[in-house]
Amino acid sequence: MQDYILIKFFTFFKSLNTTKILHLGSFNATSMKIFLPLFVIIGLFACHRQSKPNDMDYAKKANELAHKYIITDGHVDLPYRLKAKNFKLTKEYMGIPIETKEGDFDYVRAKKGGLSAPFMSIYIPSEYQIKGGAKLLADSLINMIETIANNHPDKFRVAKSVAEVEQNFKKGIISLPMGMENGAGIEDNLANLSYFKHRGISYITLTHGKDNKICDSSYDTTATWNGLSPFGEQVVKEMNRLGIMVDISHVSDSAFYDVMALSKAPCIASHSGCRFFTPKFKRNMSDDMIRLLGKKGGVVQINFGSTFLDSKVPEYQNKKRDELRALLAEKGLKEDEDAAKPIVEEFRKKNPKLYSDVEMVANHIDHVVKIAGIDHVGLGSDFDGVGDSLPTGLKDVSQYPNLIAVLLKRGYSEEDISKICYKNVFRVWSHAQVND
């Protein structure tokens, strides 16, 4: 439309005897009346045309901001991925994730995406609550992160505070703060909280897939404690005292409200989403929970897993799983049998996996901002933890600028972006350290 109007103006201008009109002696008040409005309109259209950003402009600005500001991610599961593939408890992993085609994280991709401070998840699977060895596993994973940092001090450093992250950022070094996913790692000894704080654990996710000694899990159905256990109450109080952030991702609704009533410090949800988009998925947070977490000064760090983002994804996956099982049953086969492999491959070729996209991650951010405000949202990707479920546009740590570009396009300011990328979480982390 703008191009069309400009063409009509220039056609009109060409039709006039401009040589005569623009002659010094002929350019009178009448000429001014004709041309001044025309020039003003053309100028306005030209300026508007030039000022309207396009996708390339947003992408360029997003990449600039991704490297101008610290990007902290509340949850990256690199340690356990490396353990599962390479490492035994009796021998610490010595490999360095500089550049690899495996997984979602390495140094090269992190630098490309502007990732400055990924919280390394010291993940304790629920099975260790039963068979024992939770503390030993936590120690081994921490040793792994320390080894990575010690072997490449020009690229990685363990960070135990906001100040250390900021210092590393100025030097171009990626910080590796740590959070323990599943409080089972402290076992039944409160003294282990101080021990792990000294080792660099900055937050603890109170539980994981099953109820533990601390509280109930959102994934479990037993409601062992109907919230926090008596021991869990002591854990939260001691974490407040020591300056360890309380992470309410994975906890049941009742446990969440117990924590909100008890904690003296703001809390985080290190890798969660909005239940508004996934009504049946209790692992995500309800609007009331988001509102209360924000009221208490906390931050929701948005999980990138497609299941966390859009209920259509698990619905589709479940439907296709049932269709495949029915197809195999007709032939008297099970999915793990050799005879079933070509059938399974053909079915999956015809029915590709469904993924969410970067726009949905932005939708979750929008929703938290709407419910709790811009000061209470951050990033908690769950890279290396959600398998082959990452959304298009956010497949690994090199792609944070894609999300920033979407946010810019939606009208988020540079200050808003900086809050989402690090300032909000650093506020909570700093508050915890003050209490230390």
Residue pairs with C-beta under 8 A, 6 or more apart in sequence:
2 45
2 48
2 49
5 45
6 42
6 45
6 46
9 38
9 41
9 42
12 38
13 38
16 34
20 26
21 27
21 31
21 34
21 35
22 31
53 61
53 409
55 405
55 409
58 405
58 408
58 409
59 401
59 405
61 405
61 408
62 401
62 402
62 404
62 405
62 408
63 114
63 401
65 114
65 401
65 404
65 408
65 414
65 417
65 418
65 421
66 113
66 114
66 400
66 401
66 404
66 421
67 114
69 114
69 417
69 418
69 421
69 422
70 116
70 117
70 165
70 166
70 169
70 421
70 422
70 426
71 113
71 114
71 115
71 116
71 117
71 379
71 400
71 421
71 422
72 116
72 117
72 118
72 119
72 165
72 177
72 378
72 379
72 421
72 422
72 425
72 426
73 115
73 117
73 118
73 119
73 301
73 379
73 380
73 381
73 383
73 397
74 119
74 179
74 268
74 270
74 271
74 301
74 378
74 379
74 380
74 381
74 425
75 119
75 121
75 179
75 181
75 249
75 270
75 271
75 301
75 303
75 380
75 381
75 382
75 383
75 385
76 104
76 105
76 118
76 119
76 120
76 121
76 381
76 382
76 383
76 384
76 385
76 397
77 121
77 123
77 181
77 382
77 383
77 384
77 385
78 97
78 103
78 105
78 118
78 120
78 121
78 383
78 384
79 120
79 121
79 122
79 123
79 141
79 144
79 145
80 121
80 123
80 141
80 384
80 385
81 103
81 384
81 385
82 93
82 95
82 97
82 144
83 93
83 140
83 141
83 144
85 102
86 93
86 95
87 93
87 140
87 144
89 133
89 136
89 137
89 140
92 140
92 143
92 144
92 147
93 144
93 147
94 147
94 151
96 148
96 151
96 152
97 103
97 105
97 106
97 107
97 148
98 106
98 107
98 108
98 152
98 155
99 106
99 107
99 108
99 109
100 106
103 383
103 384
103 396
104 381
104 383
104 384
104 390
104 395
104 396
104 397
105 118
105 383
105 384
105 396
105 397
106 397
107 152
107 155
107 156
107 174
109 396
109 397
109 398
110 118
110 174
110 397
110 398
111 174
112 398
113 396
113 397
113 398
113 399
113 400
113 401
114 400
114 401
115 174
115 397
115 400
116 165
116 168
116 169
116 174
116 175
116 422
117 159
117 165
117 168
117 169
117 174
117 175
117 176
117 177
117 422
118 174
118 176
118 177
118 383
118 397
119 177
119 178
119 179
119 202
119 203
119 270
120 141
120 145
120 176
120 177
120 178
120 179
121 178
121 179
121 180
121 181
121 385
122 138
122 141
122 142
122 145
122 178
122 179
122 180
122 181
122 185
122 201
123 141
123 181
123 182
123 208
123 385
124 134
124 137
124 138
124 180
124 181
124 182
124 184
124 185
124 208
125 182
125 208
125 209
126 182
126 184
126 208
126 209
126 210
126 212
126 217
128 134
128 137
128 182
128 184
129 182
129 184
129 210
129 212
129 213
134 182
134 184
134 185
134 187
135 185
135 186
135 187
135 192
137 185
138 180
138 185
138 196
139 199
142 178
142 199
142 200
142 201
145 158
145 176
145 178
145 200
146 158
148 156
148 176
149 156
149 157
149 158
149 176
153 173
154 173
155 173
155 174
156 173
156 174
156 175
156 176
157 164
157 168
157 173
157 174
157 175
157 176
158 175
158 176
158 177
158 178
158 200
159 165
159 168
159 175
159 176
159 177
159 200
160 177
160 200
160 202
161 202
161 429
161 433
162 426
162 429
162 430
162 433
164 175
165 175
165 177
165 426
168 174
168 175
169 175
177 200
177 202
178 199
178 200
178 201
178 202
179 201
179 202
179 203
179 204
179 205
179 245
179 247
179 270
180 196
180 201
180 203
180 204
180 205
181 205
181 208
181 247
181 250
181 270
182 205
182 207
182 208
182 212
182 250
183 204
183 205
183 206
183 207
183 212
183 213
183 214
183 232
183 235
184 207
184 208
184 212
184 213
184 214
185 192
185 196
185 204
186 192
186 193
186 196
186 204
186 235
187 213
188 213
188 231
190 234
190 235
190 238
193 204
193 235
193 238
193 239
193 242
193 244
194 242
196 204
196 244
197 242
197 243
197 244
197 436
201 244
202 244
202 245
202 429
202 432
203 244
203 245
203 246
203 247
203 268
203 270
204 239
204 244
204 245
204 246
204 247
205 247
205 248
205 249
205 250
205 270
206 212
206 214
206 215
206 232
206 235
206 236
206 246
206 247
206 248
206 250
206 251
206 255
206 259
207 214
207 215
207 216
207 217
207 250
207 251
207 255
208 217
208 219
208 250
209 217
209 219
209 220
209 250
210 217
210 219
210 220
211 217
211 220
211 222
211 223
211 224
211 225
213 229
213 231
213 232
214 228
214 229
214 231
214 232
214 235
215 225
215 227
215 228
215 229
215 232
215 251
215 252
215 255
215 258
215 259
216 222
216 223
216 224
216 225
216 226
216 227
216 251
216 252
216 254
216 255
217 250
217 251
217 252
218 250
218 251
218 252
218 253
218 282
218 283
219 250
219 282
219 283
220 252
223 252
223 254
225 232
225 255
226 254
227 252
227 254
227 255
227 257
227 258
228 236
228 255
228 258
228 259
228 262
232 255
232 258
233 258
233 262
236 246
236 259
236 262
236 263
237 262
239 245
239 246
240 246
240 263
240 264
240 265
240 432
240 435
241 435
242 436
243 432
243 433
243 434
243 435
243 436
244 432
245 265
245 267
245 268
245 428
245 429
245 432
246 259
246 263
246 265
246 267
246 268
247 267
247 268
247 269
247 270
248 255
248 256
248 259
248 267
248 268
248 269
248 272
248 293
249 268
249 269
249 270
249 271
249 272
249 380
250 283
251 259
252 282
253 282
253 286
253 289
256 285
256 289
257 289
257 292
259 267
260 267
260 292
260 293
260 296
263 296
264 435
265 428
265 431
265 432
265 435
266 296
266 297
266 298
266 299
266 427
266 428
266 431
266 432
267 293
267 296
267 298
267 428
268 298
268 299
268 300
268 301
268 378
268 425
268 428
269 285
269 293
269 298
269 299
269 300
269 301
269 380
270 301
270 380
271 301
271 303
271 380
271 381
271 382
271 385
272 283
272 284
272 285
272 300
272 301
272 302
272 303
272 308
272 380
273 284
273 285
273 302
273 303
273 308
273 309
273 364
274 284
274 285
274 287
274 290
274 300
274 364
274 367
274 368
275 281
275 282
275 284
275 285
275 286
275 287
275 289
276 286
276 287
276 367
277 284
277 309
277 310
277 311
277 360
277 363
277 364
277 367
278 284
278 307
278 308
278 309
278 310
278 311
279 311
280 311
281 307
281 308
281 311
281 314
283 308
284 308
285 293
285 300
287 371
290 300
290 367
290 368
290 371
290 372
290 376
291 371
291 372
293 299
293 300
293 372
293 376
294 300
294 368
294 371
294 372
294 373
294 375
294 376
295 372
297 376
297 427
297 428
297 431
298 376
298 428
299 376
299 377
299 378
299 424
299 425
299 427
299 428
300 368
300 372
300 376
300 377
300 378
301 377
301 378
301 379
301 380
301 425
302 361
302 364
302 365
302 368
302 377
302 378
302 379
302 380
303 309
303 380
303 381
303 382
303 386
304 361
304 381
304 382
304 383
304 386
304 390
304 391
304 394
305 382
305 385
305 386
305 389
305 390
306 313
306 354
306 355
306 356
306 386
306 389
306 390
306 391
307 313
307 314
307 386
307 389
308 382
308 386
309 356
309 360
309 361
309 363
309 364
309 391
310 356
310 360
312 354
313 354
313 355
313 356
313 389
316 354
317 353
317 354
320 351
323 347
323 351
324 335
324 344
324 347
324 351
325 335
327 343
327 347
328 334
328 335
328 340
328 343
328 344
331 340
331 343
333 339
333 340
333 343
334 340
335 344
353 388
355 389
355 390
355 391
355 392
356 391
356 392
357 391
357 392
357 393
358 391
358 392
358 393
358 394
358 399
358 402
358 403
358 406
359 393
359 406
360 391
361 391
361 394
361 403
361 406
362 403
362 406
362 407
362 410
365 377
365 407
365 420
366 410
368 376
368 377
369 377
374 416
374 419
374 420
375 419
375 424
375 427
376 424
377 419
377 420
377 424
378 420
378 421
378 422
378 424
378 425
379 400
379 403
379 420
379 421
381 394
381 397
383 390
383 396
383 397
390 396
393 399
393 402
393 403
394 400
394 402
394 403
404 417
404 421
407 416
407 417
407 420
408 417
412 420
